[in-house]
């Protein structure tokens, strides 16, 4: 027990519990779909400034090796910059649509991703340079990735822990 942590509680939204409870009861763990990309929805002001494709969407910054996205040929970025204090990896594909739904708005992106299931084939519309590509990718169960394993001490006082970076980066 941590003496200074008395009275701390955590709240979990009921809709999240309802969505993961069946997997927890039947399989003993949460099952999540995995495309194998990391990136972010880029704000319109950044797109204008950076002259990246003039489409709204999810900028693919990293493609996980061995992932469904890697096998399908999705491309991550290769030019690392910092803009307004936020890291950005440019040069990757831009996912414009998932299953026919535009993903240029962060809230819409979350909604579309929440509806994906393991074993489902997701249809993507990709902007790559001046080309528009269409891909179908079979979603797999998300494995435990190196970044999922904590290397720090969770019990360290807050003043001794580094601040988490503010970022809109998402992992799919």
MARNUTI-697289 format. One record per residue (C-alpha): z, y, x; residue in one letter. Coordinates in steps of 0.2 Angstrom, whole numbers, plus 5000, padded with zeros to 4 digits. Each point is the difference from the previous one (the first is absolute). Example, Ala and Ser with C-alpha at 12.3 -4.5 7.8 and 13.67 -1.06 7.14 Angstrom:
<rs>
503949785062a/499750175006s/
</rs>
This chain:
<rs>
500050005000x/499650175006x/501550124997x/499050164998x/498849914987x/501249984986x/499450054983x/498150005005x/498949924987x/498249974999x/498950014984x/498549904997x/498850054986x/500149874986x/498149994999x/500049945018x/501349874997x/499049944984x/498449995011x/500849905014x/501349894991x/498849864995x/499549975018x/501850015006x/500649874987x/498549885002x/499650025018x/501550085008x/499150145007x/498850154995x/498249965000x/498950155004x/498150015003x/499350055017x/498450085004x/500550045018x/499750195002x/501150155003x/499550184996x/500250144988x/499250114987x/499550155009x/500350174992x/498450104995x/500550145012x/500149885015x/498349934995x/499250175001x/500850045016x/499649845008x/498349984993x/500349824996x/498949924986x/500050124985x/500649864988x/501849974993x/500849845005x/501149905011x/499750035019x/500249835009x/500950045016x/500549825006x/499349834996x/501249865003x/499249875012x/499749844990x/500250084983x/498849984986x/499450185003x/499649955018x/499049854995x/499050114988x/499650125013x/501050164995x/500250125014x/501550105005x/500150165009x/499850045019x/500450185002x/501950044999x/500550184995x/501550094994x/499750124985x/501450114993x/501249885009x/499349854992x/499149865010x/498349964995x/498849875007x/498250054996x/498349915001x/500449864988x/499349954983x/500450094984x/500449894985x/499350104986x/500349874986x/501049844997x/499449894985x/499050154994x/501450124999x/500050165011x/501550005013x/499950185006x/501650054992x/501649935007x/500849964983x/498449914995x/499949915016x/501849934997x/499549954982x/498549915005x/500949915015x/501449954988x/498849904989x/499349895015x/500549825001x/500049875013x/498449894998x/499050144991x/498450065007x/500150195002x/498350104999x/500050155012x/498850145001x/500050075018x/499450165008x/499549975018x/499150155008x/498650044988x/499949824993x/500849944984x/500549815002x/500649884987x/501249855005x/500949874991x/501649945009x/501149854995x/501850065000x/501349895009x/501950005000x/500750135011x/500849925016x/501550065009x/499350135012x/500850065017x/500450174992x/501049914986x/501349945013x/501350135004x/500350035018x/501450134998x/501749994994x/500150044982x/501950035001x/499850145012x/500750174993x/498650114993x/500350135014x/499549875013x/498449934991x/498350085003x/499450094984x/498649904991x/498350095001x/499450094985x/498449914996x/498849964986x/499449845009x/499949844990x/499849825004x/499049904989x/
</rs>
